[in-house]
Amino acid sequence: MLRGSTPIQLQQLDISPAIQAGALEQQAAVNLASGINDAIKNFTEKQEEKKQKKMTISALEELVPGMSKEFYTAAAGNKDLQSSLIDAEVARQKAEDQRLTQGAYYLSQFPKEQRKDLAAELGLPLPPEPEVPDYDYEGFETRISGIEDKKMGEQLNIIKQNPDNPQNADALIEMGMPEYAIPSYLESLKATRTEALVTPTPTIEVPEEEEDNRVPIKFLGKTIAEPRISFFSSPGFGG
């Protein structure tokens, strides 16, 4: 200590600037860390947003093919437009499914040998042949014919004569035929009808009448036929 100086006590020192500087430094570190976290978060969110936008564009390209790149980009950022496109696609798919269903039913009304050409002409896919378990159709017809209720037998004959009637299925169900067996049964009736239409009617050969070798002669004012006698077949010719 210098001679003549007054000793300085610790509590007399002003350390507030140092404290403030430390607080500022600490706050700066906190702010820097927060800024870095925000930057990382924003970057991650933007990357995720870009990823989601690419996925949306890809989905729209599959949903509504044939449009421009600008259209898909604009639609990817417009929720209302996306909703309209989805609704339109759902309606289109529903209409297409209905067209195919009706087309399959339409094709089923024709014999199998005609369906391929009709499907190609109408732009319809051929419906797959259903795999159905075997059913005893002959036993079914025998049972119906043996029932005392004659109306049921008459109804079965009507179905055989007109297998195209759309009410046949309900009638067969009432008779006891399971639903899975009805399409094949009606197909067999149609095939039988087609074969009957294309099968030629057999002709019956009528034998020609034998030539009448008799010659008419008059006897008692009436003309009668007399057998012809050949000169070469007369008795005594040639000895």
C-alpha positions as protocol buffer text, in pm:
chain_id: "A"
residue {
  index: 1
  type: MET
  ca { x: 0 y: 0 z: 0 }
}
residue {
  index: 2
  type: LEU
  ca { x: 128 y: 339 z: -87 }
}
residue {
  index: 3
  type: ARG
  ca { x: 227 y: 567 z: 196 }
}
residue {
  index: 4
  type: GLY
  ca { x: -49 y: 813 z: 273 }
}
residue {
  index: 5
  type: SER
  ca { x: -318 y: 626 z: 71 }
}
residue {
  index: 6
  type: THR
  ca { x: -650 y: 512 z: 210 }
}
residue {
  index: 7
  type: PRO
  ca { x: -719 y: 136 z: 190 }
}
residue {
  index: 8
  type: ILE
  ca { x: -1009 y: 43 z: -44 }
}
residue {
  index: 9
  type: GLN
  ca { x: -1265 y: -200 z: 80 }
}
residue {
  index: 10
  type: LEU
  ca { x: -1408 y: -475 z: -156 }
}
residue {
  index: 11
  type: GLN
  ca { x: -1760 y: -359 z: -112 }
}
residue {
  index: 12
  type: GLN
  ca { x: -1657 y: -21 z: -237 }
}
residue {
  index: 13
  type: LEU
  ca { x: -1564 y: -152 z: -585 }
}
residue {
  index: 14
  type: ASP
  ca { x: -1819 y: -102 z: -871 }
}
residue {
  index: 15
  type: ILE
  ca { x: -1840 y: -437 z: -1060 }
}
residue {
  index: 16
  type: SER
  ca { x: -2176 y: -375 z: -1230 }
}
residue {
  index: 17
  type: PRO
  ca { x: -2019 y: -320 z: -1577 }
}
residue {
  index: 18
  type: ALA
  ca { x: -1855 y: -659 z: -1560 }
}
residue {
  index: 19
  type: ILE
  ca { x: -2179 y: -821 z: -1449 }
}
residue {
  index: 20
  type: GLN
  ca { x: -2367 y: -649 z: -1728 }
}
residue {
  index: 21
  type: ALA
  ca { x: -2108 y: -761 z: -1981 }
}
residue {
  index: 22
  type: GLY
  ca { x: -2136 y: -1120 z: -1862 }
}
residue {
  index: 23
  type: ALA
  ca { x: -2515 y: -1107 z: -1880 }
}
residue {
  index: 24
  type: LEU
  ca { x: -2500 y: -963 z: -2229 }
}
residue {
  index: 25
  type: GLU
  ca { x: -2259 y: -1232 z: -2336 }
}
residue {
  index: 26
  type: GLN
  ca { x: -2481 y: -1501 z: -2188 }
}
residue {
  index: 27
  type: GLN
  ca { x: -2788 y: -1354 z: -2354 }
}
residue {
  index: 28
  type: ALA
  ca { x: -2604 y: -1336 z: -2684 }
}
residue {
  index: 29
  type: ALA
  ca { x: -2520 y: -1706 z: -2652 }
}
residue {
  index: 30
  type: VAL
  ca { x: -2883 y: -1785 z: -2580 }
}
residue {
  index: 31
  type: ASN
  ca { x: -2998 y: -1575 z: -2872 }
}
residue {
  index: 32
  type: LEU
  ca { x: -2747 y: -1742 z: -3101 }
}
residue {
  index: 33
  type: ALA
  ca { x: -2858 y: -2088 z: -2993 }
}
residue {
  index: 34
  type: SER
  ca { x: -3223 y: -1993 z: -3040 }
}
residue {
  index: 35
  type: GLY
  ca { x: -3150 y: -1848 z: -3383 }
}
residue {
  index: 36
  type: ILE
  ca { x: -2966 y: -2162 z: -3484 }
}
residue {
  index: 37
  type: ASN
  ca { x: -3255 y: -2378 z: -3362 }
}
residue {
  index: 38
  type: ASP
  ca { x: -3507 y: -2162 z: -3548 }
}
residue {
  index: 39
  type: ALA
  ca { x: -3298 y: -2179 z: -3865 }
}
residue {
  index: 40
  type: ILE
  ca { x: -3274 y: -2557 z: -3839 }
}
residue {
  index: 41
  type: LYS
  ca { x: -3648 y: -2580 z: -3772 }
}
residue {
  index: 42
  type: ASN
  ca { x: -3733 y: -2355 z: -4065 }
}
residue {
  index: 43
  type: PHE
  ca { x: -3498 y: -2548 z: -4290 }
}
residue {
  index: 44
  type: THR
  ca { x: -3650 y: -2878 z: -4181 }
}
residue {
  index: 45
  type: GLU
  ca { x: -4003 y: -2747 z: -4228 }
}
residue {
  index: 46
  type: LYS
  ca { x: -3919 y: -2614 z: -4575 }
}
residue {
  index: 47
  type: GLN
  ca { x: -3759 y: -2944 z: -4670 }
}
residue {
  index: 48
  type: GLU
  ca { x: -4065 y: -3130 z: -4544 }
}
residue {
  index: 49
  type: GLU
  ca { x: -4289 y: -2885 z: -4728 }
}
residue {
  index: 50
  type: LYS
  ca { x: -4095 y: -2941 z: -5050 }
}
residue {
  index: 51
  type: LYS
  ca { x: -4113 y: -3315 z: -4997 }
}
residue {
  index: 52
  type: GLN
  ca { x: -4489 y: -3299 z: -4936 }
}
residue {
  index: 53
  type: LYS
  ca { x: -4535 y: -3079 z: -5242 }
}
residue {
  index: 54
  type: LYS
  ca { x: -4343 y: -3324 z: -5461 }
}
residue {
  index: 55
  type: MET
  ca { x: -4555 y: -3608 z: -5329 }
}
residue {
  index: 56
  type: THR
  ca { x: -4872 y: -3406 z: -5395 }
}
residue {
  index: 57
  type: ILE
  ca { x: -4760 y: -3328 z: -5750 }
}
residue {
  index: 58
  type: SER
  ca { x: -4681 y: -3696 z: -5812 }
}
residue {
  index: 59
  type: ALA
  ca { x: -5023 y: -3798 z: -5678 }
}
residue {
  index: 60
  type: LEU
  ca { x: -5197 y: -3538 z: -5897 }
}
residue {
  index: 61
  type: GLU
  ca { x: -5008 y: -3663 z: -6204 }
}
residue {
  index: 62
  type: GLU
  ca { x: -5145 y: -4011 z: -6140 }
}
residue {
  index: 63
  type: LEU
  ca { x: -5491 y: -3883 z: -6053 }
}
residue {
  index: 64
  type: VAL
  ca { x: -5529 y: -3648 z: -6352 }
}
residue {
  index: 65
  type: PRO
  ca { x: -5273 y: -3751 z: -6617 }
}
residue {
  index: 66
  type: GLY
  ca { x: -5191 y: -3545 z: -6924 }
}
residue {
  index: 67
  type: MET
  ca { x: -5186 y: -3197 z: -6767 }
}
residue {
  index: 68
  type: SER
  ca { x: -4897 y: -2945 z: -6775 }
}
residue {
  index: 69
  type: LYS
  ca { x: -4626 y: -2921 z: -6509 }
}
residue {
  index: 70
  type: GLU
  ca { x: -4747 y: -2572 z: -6416 }
}
residue {
  index: 71
  type: PHE
  ca { x: -5095 y: -2710 z: -6352 }
}
residue {
  index: 72
  type: TYR
  ca { x: -4968 y: -2975 z: -6110 }
}
residue {
  index: 73
  type: THR
  ca { x: -4746 y: -2721 z: -5932 }
}
residue {
  index: 74
  type: ALA
  ca { x: -5035 y: -2478 z: -5891 }
}
residue {
  index: 75
  type: ALA
  ca { x: -5274 y: -2750 z: -5780 }
}
residue {
  index: 76
  type: ALA
  ca { x: -5024 y: -2878 z: -5523 }
}
residue {
  index: 77
  type: GLY
  ca { x: -5050 y: -2546 z: -5337 }
}
residue {
  index: 78
  type: ASN
  ca { x: -5426 y: -2504 z: -5370 }
}
residue {
  index: 79
  type: LYS
  ca { x: -5634 y: -2714 z: -5132 }
}
residue {
  index: 80
  type: ASP
  ca { x: -5965 y: -2621 z: -5295 }
}
residue {
  index: 81
  type: LEU
  ca { x: -5841 y: -2722 z: -5640 }
}
residue {
  index: 82
  type: GLN
  ca { x: -5709 y: -3050 z: -5503 }
}
residue {
  index: 83
  type: SER
  ca { x: -6047 y: -3125 z: -5344 }
}
residue {
  index: 84
  type: SER
  ca { x: -6228 y: -3049 z: -5672 }
}
residue {
  index: 85
  type: LEU
  ca { x: -5992 y: -3273 z: -5868 }
}
residue {
  index: 86
  type: ILE
  ca { x: -6039 y: -3559 z: -5621 }
}
residue {
  index: 87
  type: ASP
  ca { x: -6419 y: -3524 z: -5634 }
}
residue {
  index: 88
  type: ALA
  ca { x: -6410 y: -3519 z: -6015 }
}
residue {
  index: 89
  type: GLU
  ca { x: -6190 y: -3829 z: -6027 }
}
residue {
  index: 90
  type: VAL
  ca { x: -6414 y: -4015 z: -5782 }
}
residue {
  index: 91
  type: ALA
  ca { x: -6718 y: -3932 z: -5996 }
}
residue {
  index: 92
  type: ARG
  ca { x: -6535 y: -4039 z: -6313 }
}
residue {
  index: 93
  type: GLN
  ca { x: -6426 y: -4369 z: -6158 }
}
residue {
  index: 94
  type: LYS
  ca { x: -6778 y: -4437 z: -6034 }
}
residue {
  index: 95
  type: ALA
  ca { x: -6919 y: -4372 z: -6381 }
}
residue {
  index: 96
  type: GLU
  ca { x: -6656 y: -4598 z: -6538 }
}
residue {
  index: 97
  type: ASP
  ca { x: -6732 y: -4878 z: -6293 }
}
residue {
  index: 98
  type: GLN
  ca { x: -7100 y: -4845 z: -6372 }
}
residue {
  index: 99
  type: ARG
  ca { x: -7028 y: -4854 z: -6745 }
}
residue {
  index: 100
  type: LEU
  ca { x: -6822 y: -5172 z: -6708 }
}
residue {
  index: 101
  type: THR
  ca { x: -7087 y: -5335 z: -6489 }
}
residue {
  index: 102
  type: GLN
  ca { x: -7364 y: -5255 z: -6734 }
}
residue {
  index: 103
  type: GLY
  ca { x: -7142 y: -5360 z: -7024 }
}
residue {
  index: 104
  type: ALA
  ca { x: -7071 y: -5695 z: -6862 }
}
residue {
  index: 105
  type: TYR
  ca { x: -7444 y: -5753 z: -6815 }
}
residue {
  index: 106
  type: TYR
  ca { x: -7509 y: -5647 z: -7176 }
}
residue {
  index: 107
  type: LEU
  ca { x: -7245 y: -5890 z: -7307 }
}
residue {
  index: 108
  type: SER
  ca { x: -7388 y: -6170 z: -7094 }
}
residue {
  index: 109
  type: GLN
  ca { x: -7712 y: -6151 z: -7295 }
}
residue {
  index: 110
  type: PHE
  ca { x: -7531 y: -6278 z: -7607 }
}
residue {
  index: 111
  type: PRO
  ca { x: -7391 y: -6626 z: -7679 }
}
residue {
  index: 112
  type: LYS
  ca { x: -7030 y: -6672 z: -7570 }
}
residue {
  index: 113
  type: GLU
  ca { x: -6901 y: -6700 z: -7926 }
}
residue {
  index: 114
  type: GLN
  ca { x: -7027 y: -6348 z: -8003 }
}
residue {
  index: 115
  type: ARG
  ca { x: -6907 y: -6170 z: -7691 }
}
residue {
  index: 116
  type: LYS
  ca { x: -6542 y: -6125 z: -7790 }
}
residue {
  index: 117
  type: ASP
  ca { x: -6623 y: -5933 z: -8108 }
}
residue {
  index: 118
  type: LEU
  ca { x: -6890 y: -5726 z: -7932 }
}
residue {
  index: 119
  type: ALA
  ca { x: -6653 y: -5639 z: -7647 }
}
residue {
  index: 120
  type: ALA
  ca { x: -6386 y: -5522 z: -7893 }
}
residue {
  index: 121
  type: GLU
  ca { x: -6641 y: -5316 z: -8086 }
}
residue {
  index: 122
  type: LEU
  ca { x: -6781 y: -5148 z: -7773 }
}
residue {
  index: 123
  type: GLY
  ca { x: -6448 y: -5108 z: -7596 }
}
residue {
  index: 124
  type: LEU
  ca { x: -6551 y: -5330 z: -7306 }
}
residue {
  index: 125
  type: PRO
  ca { x: -6334 y: -5586 z: -7127 }
}
residue {
  index: 126
  type: LEU
  ca { x: -6455 y: -5941 z: -7127 }
}
residue {
  index: 127
  type: PRO
  ca { x: -6579 y: -6029 z: -6778 }
}
residue {
  index: 128
  type: PRO
  ca { x: -6379 y: -6310 z: -6617 }
}
residue {
  index: 129
  type: GLU
  ca { x: -6544 y: -6645 z: -6606 }
}
residue {
  index: 130
  type: PRO
  ca { x: -6657 y: -6705 z: -6249 }
}
residue {
  index: 131
  type: GLU
  ca { x: -6542 y: -7020 z: -6077 }
}
residue {
  index: 132
  type: VAL
  ca { x: -6854 y: -7178 z: -5936 }
}
residue {
  index: 133
  type: PRO
  ca { x: -6896 y: -7515 z: -5767 }
}
residue {
  index: 134
  type: ASP
  ca { x: -7071 y: -7791 z: -5954 }
}
residue {
  index: 135
  type: TYR
  ca { x: -7447 y: -7809 z: -5926 }
}
residue {
  index: 136
  type: ASP
  ca { x: -7681 y: -8093 z: -6019 }
}
residue {
  index: 137
  type: TYR
  ca { x: -7898 y: -7916 z: -6277 }
}
residue {
  index: 138
  type: GLU
  ca { x: -8047 y: -8241 z: -6403 }
}
residue {
  index: 139
  type: GLY
  ca { x: -8149 y: -8334 z: -6051 }
}
residue {
  index: 140
  type: PHE
  ca { x: -8302 y: -7989 z: -6007 }
}
residue {
  index: 141
  type: GLU
  ca { x: -8516 y: -8028 z: -6320 }
}
residue {
  index: 142
  type: THR
  ca { x: -8617 y: -8379 z: -6217 }
}
residue {
  index: 143
  type: ARG
  ca { x: -8723 y: -8254 z: -5875 }
}
residue {
  index: 144
  type: ILE
  ca { x: -8926 y: -7969 z: -6024 }
}
residue {
  index: 145
  type: SER
  ca { x: -9098 y: -8200 z: -6271 }
}
residue {
  index: 146
  type: GLY
  ca { x: -9191 y: -8437 z: -5987 }
}
residue {
  index: 147
  type: ILE
  ca { x: -9353 y: -8171 z: -5772 }
}
residue {
  index: 148
  type: GLU
  ca { x: -9731 y: -8183 z: -5758 }
}
residue {
  index: 149
  type: ASP
  ca { x: -9748 y: -7808 z: -5811 }
}
residue {
  index: 150
  type: LYS
  ca { x: -9782 y: -7797 z: -6190 }
}
residue {
  index: 151
  type: LYS
  ca { x: -9738 y: -7419 z: -6198 }
}
residue {
  index: 152
  type: MET
  ca { x: -9375 y: -7458 z: -6098 }
}
residue {
  index: 153
  type: GLY
  ca { x: -9312 y: -7702 z: -6381 }
}
residue {
  index: 154
  type: GLU
  ca { x: -9484 y: -7466 z: -6624 }
}
residue {
  index: 155
  type: GLN
  ca { x: -9270 y: -7181 z: -6497 }
}
residue {
  index: 156
  type: LEU
  ca { x: -8955 y: -7386 z: -6558 }
}
residue {
  index: 157
  type: ASN
  ca { x: -9067 y: -7455 z: -6916 }
}
residue {
  index: 158
  type: ILE
  ca { x: -9122 y: -7082 z: -6968 }
}
residue {
  index: 159
  type: ILE
  ca { x: -8770 y: -7012 z: -6844 }
}
residue {
  index: 160
  type: LYS
  ca { x: -8629 y: -7270 z: -7086 }
}
residue {
  index: 161
  type: GLN
  ca { x: -8816 y: -7113 z: -7375 }
}
residue {
  index: 162
  type: ASN
  ca { x: -8705 y: -6759 z: -7288 }
}
residue {
  index: 163
  type: PRO
  ca { x: -8376 y: -6768 z: -7092 }
}
residue {
  index: 164
  type: ASP
  ca { x: -8314 y: -6395 z: -7159 }
}
residue {
  index: 165
  type: ASN
  ca { x: -8594 y: -6279 z: -6929 }
}
residue {
  index: 166
  type: PRO
  ca { x: -8432 y: -6080 z: -6642 }
}
residue {
  index: 167
  type: GLN
  ca { x: -8696 y: -6214 z: -6401 }
}
residue {
  index: 168
  type: ASN
  ca { x: -8572 y: -6571 z: -6447 }
}
residue {
  index: 169
  type: ALA
  ca { x: -8321 y: -6539 z: -6165 }
}
residue {
  index: 170
  type: ASP
  ca { x: -8588 y: -6452 z: -5906 }
}
residue {
  index: 171
  type: ALA
  ca { x: -8808 y: -6736 z: -6030 }
}
residue {
  index: 172
  type: LEU
  ca { x: -8524 y: -6990 z: -6004 }
}
residue {
  index: 173
  type: ILE
  ca { x: -8441 y: -6873 z: -5652 }
}
residue {
  index: 174
  type: GLU
  ca { x: -8802 y: -6932 z: -5550 }
}
residue {
  index: 175
  type: MET
  ca { x: -8775 y: -7281 z: -5697 }
}
residue {
  index: 176
  type: GLY
  ca { x: -8478 y: -7355 z: -5473 }
}
residue {
  index: 177
  type: MET
  ca { x: -8180 y: -7306 z: -5705 }
}
residue {
  index: 178
  type: PRO
  ca { x: -7885 y: -7135 z: -5531 }
}
residue {
  index: 179
  type: GLU
  ca { x: -7779 y: -6797 z: -5670 }
}
residue {
  index: 180
  type: TYR
  ca { x: -7428 y: -6908 z: -5771 }
}
residue {
  index: 181
  type: ALA
  ca { x: -7573 y: -7177 z: -6001 }
}
residue {
  index: 182
  type: ILE
  ca { x: -7821 y: -6953 z: -6185 }
}
residue {
  index: 183
  type: PRO
  ca { x: -7584 y: -6780 z: -6435 }
}
residue {
  index: 184
  type: SER
  ca { x: -7439 y: -7108 z: -6560 }
}
residue {
  index: 185
  type: TYR
  ca { x: -7784 y: -7263 z: -6587 }
}
residue {
  index: 186
  type: LEU
  ca { x: -7919 y: -6974 z: -6794 }
}
residue {
  index: 187
  type: GLU
  ca { x: -7604 y: -6984 z: -7011 }
}
residue {
  index: 188
  type: SER
  ca { x: -7663 y: -7351 z: -7081 }
}
residue {
  index: 189
  type: LEU
  ca { x: -8023 y: -7276 z: -7181 }
}
residue {
  index: 190
  type: LYS
  ca { x: -7905 y: -7001 z: -7419 }
}
residue {
  index: 191
  type: ALA
  ca { x: -7644 y: -7234 z: -7570 }
}
residue {
  index: 192
  type: THR
  ca { x: -7907 y: -7504 z: -7621 }
}
residue {
  index: 193
  type: ARG
  ca { x: -8134 y: -7252 z: -7790 }
}
residue {
  index: 194
  type: THR
  ca { x: -7851 y: -7134 z: -8018 }
}
residue {
  index: 195
  type: GLU
  ca { x: -7767 y: -7489 z: -8120 }
}
residue {
  index: 196
  type: ALA
  ca { x: -8131 y: -7551 z: -8203 }
}
residue {
  index: 197
  type: LEU
  ca { x: -8139 y: -7243 z: -8425 }
}
residue {
  index: 198
  type: VAL
  ca { x: -7827 y: -7331 z: -8624 }
}
residue {
  index: 199
  type: THR
  ca { x: -7886 y: -7708 z: -8652 }
}
residue {
  index: 200
  type: PRO
  ca { x: -8041 y: -7785 z: -8993 }
}
residue {
  index: 201
  type: THR
  ca { x: -8369 y: -7968 z: -8996 }
}
residue {
  index: 202
  type: PRO
  ca { x: -8320 y: -8324 z: -9126 }
}
residue {
  index: 203
  type: THR
  ca { x: -8488 y: -8394 z: -9457 }
}
residue {
  index: 204
  type: ILE
  ca { x: -8701 y: -8705 z: -9506 }
}
residue {
  index: 205
  type: GLU
  ca { x: -8648 y: -8872 z: -9840 }
}
residue {
  index: 206
  type: VAL
  ca { x: -8976 y: -8980 z: -9993 }
}
residue {
  index: 207
  type: PRO
  ca { x: -8933 y: -9279 z: -10227 }
}
residue {
  index: 208
  type: GLU
  ca { x: -9031 y: -9207 z: -10583 }
}
residue {
  index: 209
  type: GLU
  ca { x: -9345 y: -9376 z: -10707 }
}
residue {
  index: 210
  type: GLU
  ca { x: -9281 y: -9673 z: -10926 }
}
residue {
  index: 211
  type: GLU
  ca { x: -9341 y: -9616 z: -11293 }
}
residue {
  index: 212
  type: ASP
  ca { x: -9687 y: -9722 z: -11400 }
}
residue {
  index: 213
  type: ASN
  ca { x: -9628 y: -9989 z: -11665 }
}
residue {
  index: 214
  type: ARG
  ca { x: -9994 y: -10030 z: -11735 }
}
residue {
  index: 215
  type: VAL
  ca { x: -10157 y: -9898 z: -12055 }
}
residue {
  index: 216
  type: PRO
  ca { x: -10514 y: -9780 z: -12053 }
}
residue {
  index: 217
  type: ILE
  ca { x: -10770 y: -9985 z: -12249 }
}
residue {
  index: 218
  type: LYS
  ca { x: -11139 y: -9945 z: -12286 }
}
residue {
  index: 219
  type: PHE
  ca { x: -11369 y: -10210 z: -12143 }
}
residue {
  index: 220
  type: LEU
  ca { x: -11744 y: -10176 z: -12133 }
}
residue {
  index: 221
  type: GLY
  ca { x: -11712 y: -9809 z: -12203 }
}
residue {
  index: 222
  type: LYS
  ca { x: -11459 y: -9752 z: -11920 }
}
residue {
  index: 223
  type: THR
  ca { x: -11092 y: -9693 z: -11947 }
}
residue {
  index: 224
  type: ILE
  ca { x: -10881 y: -9931 z: -11736 }
}
residue {
  index: 225
  type: ALA
  ca { x: -10509 y: -9983 z: -11710 }
}
residue {
  index: 226
  type: GLU
  ca { x: -10353 y: -10298 z: -11844 }
}
residue {
  index: 227
  type: PRO
  ca { x: -9993 y: -10410 z: -11779 }
}
residue {
  index: 228
  type: ARG
  ca { x: -9756 y: -10349 z: -12064 }
}
residue {
  index: 229
  type: ILE
  ca { x: -9622 y: -10670 z: -12223 }
}
residue {
  index: 230
  type: SER
  ca { x: -9280 y: -10642 z: -12373 }
}
residue {
  index: 231
  type: PHE
  ca { x: -9232 y: -10819 z: -12703 }
}
residue {
  index: 232
  type: PHE
  ca { x: -8900 y: -10958 z: -12584 }
}
residue {
  index: 233
  type: SER
  ca { x: -9046 y: -11087 z: -12260 }
}
residue {
  index: 234
  type: SER
  ca { x: -9348 y: -11260 z: -12418 }
}
residue {
  index: 235
  type: PRO
  ca { x: -9381 y: -11634 z: -12368 }
}
residue {
  index: 236
  type: GLY
  ca { x: -9228 y: -11844 z: -12638 }
}
residue {
  index: 237
  type: PHE
  ca { x: -8988 y: -11575 z: -12767 }
}
residue {
  index: 238
  type: GLY
  ca { x: -8654 y: -11727 z: -12839 }
}
residue {
  index: 239
  type: GLY
  ca { x: -8791 y: -12080 z: -12808 }
}
